[in-house]
C-alpha cells in the first residue's frame, strides 16, 4: 500500500509531500486484502520481525505452486507422466522475496492436503509426519531462506495452531477431478502460531503455476 503525507497550506490547498513505497509495512494484517495479487505479513518468529506489504508493481514476484503426489505404488508412463486419477493434492505454497530486518529473504507459506473451496476455513494442527490430515484440518509451514539457496537451507517450520481461511480458489480440475493443471488462482488469510511469542498473520493472492507432480510427499503424508 502507498502511504502518503499531505501538507495543507495557509491558502487551504492540499499538496502531496511524500509517499511510502508499496512494500512498506502497515501494522498487523488482520484480514484478507482482496483479489489483487499481493503478499502481506505481520508478526514475529524466532526474534525476526515481519512487516511486509507487497502490492501493485511490488507484488510482481509473488508466486504460487500446487503440488500433487502419486499414490504409493503408482508409476509414471514411458514419458514420465502419471495417471492423474492416481494423484492426491499434497500442498499449495505461496511466497515472494521479502525484506526481513534489512535482509532480502525468500519466504513461503503453505497449506497441506485439502484444496478446499473459497469460503472454507481449515484448522491448523501440529505436523506429524507419517500421518493423515483429517477433513477440515491442515498443516501450515513456512520457509525463510536466502535467495538462490535450497529451500530447506534456512528456516523450515510448521505452525502448532491457527487457521487458514480460503478466500479465493479458482481453476478447473482435469478430467479426473483432482489436478488443476493450469489456470488456477489462490487467495487465503493465514493466522498461524508457534506459541505465545511466535505468530504470523499473512494475506496472499497469486496466480498458480501449472500443477507439479512430486513424490516426496509420500515420505511425510498419508493421503
C-alpha positions in Angstrom: 0.0 0.0 0.0 1.1 3.6 -0.6 1.0 5.8 2.4 1.2 9.5 1.6 1.8 12.6 3.8 -0.3 15.6 3.0 0.5 19.2 3.6 -2.2 21.8 4.0 -1.1 25.4 3.1 -2.3 28.6 4.5 -4.4 29.0 1.3 -6.2 25.8 2.1 -4.6 24.0 -0.8 -3.5 20.4 -0.3 -0.3 19.0 -1.6 1.3 15.6 -1.5 4.7 15.8 0.1 5.7 12.2 0.3 4.6 8.6 -0.3 6.0 5.4 1.1 6.7 2.6 -1.2 4.3 -0.2 -1.9 6.5 -2.7 0.0 6.4 -0.8 3.2 4.6 -2.5 6.1 1.5 -1.1 7.8 1.0 -2.9 11.1 -0.9 -6.0 11.8 -2.5 -7.9 8.9 -6.0 -8.6 10.3 -7.8 -9.8 7.2 -7.5 -11.0 3.6 -6.6 -8.0 1.4 -8.5 -9.0 -1.7 -8.3 -10.5 -5.1 -5.4 -8.4 -6.5 -2.0 -10.1 -6.4 -0.3 -9.3 -3.0 1.6 -10.6 0.0 1.2 -9.0 3.4 2.8 -10.4 6.5 2.9 -9.3 10.2 4.2 -10.9 13.3 7.4 -12.4 14.8 9.2 -15.7 14.5 12.4 -16.6 16.4 13.2 -12.9 17.0 12.6 -11.9 13.4 10.0 -9.1 12.9 7.8 -9.4 9.8 6.2 -6.2 8.4 5.6 -6.8 4.7 3.2 -5.3 2.3 3.7 -6.2 -1.4 1.0 -4.8 -3.7 0.9 -3.4 -7.2 4.2 -3.5 -9.0 5.9 -4.6 -5.8 3.9 -7.8 -6.0 5.1 -8.9 -9.4 7.2 -11.6 -7.8 4.5 -13.2 -5.7 4.1 -16.8 -6.8 2.0 -19.9 -6.1 2.7 -23.5 -6.7 0.4 -26.5 -6.3 2.0 -29.9 -5.6 0.4 -33.3 -6.2 1.7 -36.7 -5.3 1.1 -40.2 -6.8 -0.4 -42.8 -4.6 2.1 -45.3 -3.3 2.8 -47.9 -5.9 1.8 -45.6 -8.8 4.4 -45.4 -11.6 4.7 -42.9 -14.4 4.3 -44.0 -18.0 7.2 -44.2 -20.5 7.1 -40.4 -21.0 7.3 -39.8 -17.3 3.6 -38.8 -16.9 1.3 -40.0 -14.2 -2.3 -41.0 -14.5 -3.9 -38.1 -12.7 -6.7 -40.2 -11.3 -3.9 -41.8 -9.1 -2.7 -38.5 -7.6 -3.7 -36.6 -4.5 -3.4 -32.9 -3.6 -0.3 -32.5 -1.3 0.1 -28.8 -0.7 -0.2 -25.2 -2.1 2.7 -22.8 -1.4 2.6 -19.0 -1.8 5.6 -16.8 -1.4 7.9 -14.0 -2.6 11.2 -12.2 -1.9 10.7 -10.0 1.2 12.7 -7.8 3.5 13.3 -9.2 7.0 15.3 -7.0 9.3 17.0 -5.3 6.4 17.9 -8.6 4.6 16.4 -10.0 1.5 14.9 -13.4 2.0 12.7 -15.8 0.2 9.5 -16.5 2.1 7.0 -19.3 1.5 3.9 -20.3 3.4 1.8 -23.4 2.7 -1.4 -25.3 3.5 -1.5 -29.1 3.1 -3.7 -31.9 1.8 -7.2 -30.3 1.5 -7.6 -28.0 -1.5 -10.9 -26.5 -0.3 -13.4 -24.1 -1.9 -13.4 -20.4 -1.2 -15.3 -19.6 2.0 -13.8 -22.6 3.8 -11.6 -22.4 6.9 -9.1 -25.0 7.8 -7.8 -25.5 11.4 -4.1 -25.8 11.6 -2.9 -28.8 13.6 0.7 -29.8 14.6 2.5 -31.5 11.8 3.2 -35.2 12.5 4.9 -36.9 9.6 3.6 -40.3 8.6 0.0 -39.5 9.4 -3.1 -38.4 7.5 -4.7 -35.0 7.9 -8.4 -35.1 8.8 -11.0 -33.2 6.8 -11.3 -29.6 8.0 -7.7 -29.7 9.2 -4.3 -28.8 7.6 -0.6 -28.4 8.3 0.9 -25.0 7.6 4.6 -24.4 7.4 7.0 -21.6 6.4 10.3 -21.4 4.7 12.7 -18.5 5.1 15.9 -18.8 3.2 18.5 -16.8 1.1 17.6 -16.1 -2.5 19.2 -18.7 -4.8 19.7 -21.2 -2.0 18.0 -24.5 -1.5 14.5 -24.1 0.0 15.5 -26.2 3.0 18.8 -24.4 3.7 17.2 -21.8 6.0 14.2 -22.0 8.3 11.6 -24.7 7.7 9.0 -24.8 10.5 5.4 -26.0 10.9 2.9 -24.0 12.9 1.4 -25.5 16.0 -2.1 -24.0 15.7 -4.1 -21.4 13.8 -6.4 -21.1 10.8 -6.1 -21.0 7.1 -9.1 -19.1 5.6 -9.6 -19.8 1.9 -10.8 -16.7 0.2 -10.2 -17.5 -3.5 -9.6 -20.8 -5.2 -10.2 -20.9 -8.9 -9.3 -23.2 -11.7 -10.9 -26.4 -13.0 -9.5 -29.8 -12.3 -8.7 -32.0 -15.3 -11.0 -34.8 -16.4 -10.1 -37.0 -13.4 -11.3 -34.3 -11.0 -8.1 -34.0 -8.9 -5.3 -32.0 -10.5 -5.6 -28.3 -11.5 -3.1 -28.4 -14.4 -3.2 -24.7 -15.1 -5.2 -21.5 -14.9 -5.7 -21.5 -11.2 -5.6 -18.6 -8.7 -5.4 -18.8 -4.9 -6.1 -16.3 -2.1 -6.0 -17.0 1.6 -5.6 -15.5 5.0 -3.3 -17.3 7.4 -3.2 -16.8 11.1 -0.7 -19.3 12.5 1.2 -19.6 15.8 4.1 -21.5 17.3 3.2 -20.3 20.8 2.7 -17.0 22.6 5.8 -15.3 21.2 5.9 -16.6 17.6 3.0 -15.9 15.3 2.4 -14.7 11.8 -0.6 -13.2 10.0 -0.4 -13.5 6.3 -2.7 -12.4 3.5 -1.8 -13.6 0.0 -3.3 -13.8 -3.5 -1.5 -15.1 -6.6 -1.8 -16.9 -9.9 -0.6 -20.5 -9.5 1.8 -22.2 -11.9 0.7 -25.4 -13.6 0.3 -28.3 -11.1 3.5 -30.0 -10.2 3.7 -33.8 -9.6 6.3 -34.8 -6.9 7.0 -38.0 -5.0 8.5 -36.5 -1.8 5.1 -36.1 0.0 4.8 -39.9 0.1 7.5 -39.8 2.8 5.6 -37.4 5.0 1.9 -37.6 4.4 -0.6 -40.4 4.4 -3.4 -39.5 1.9 
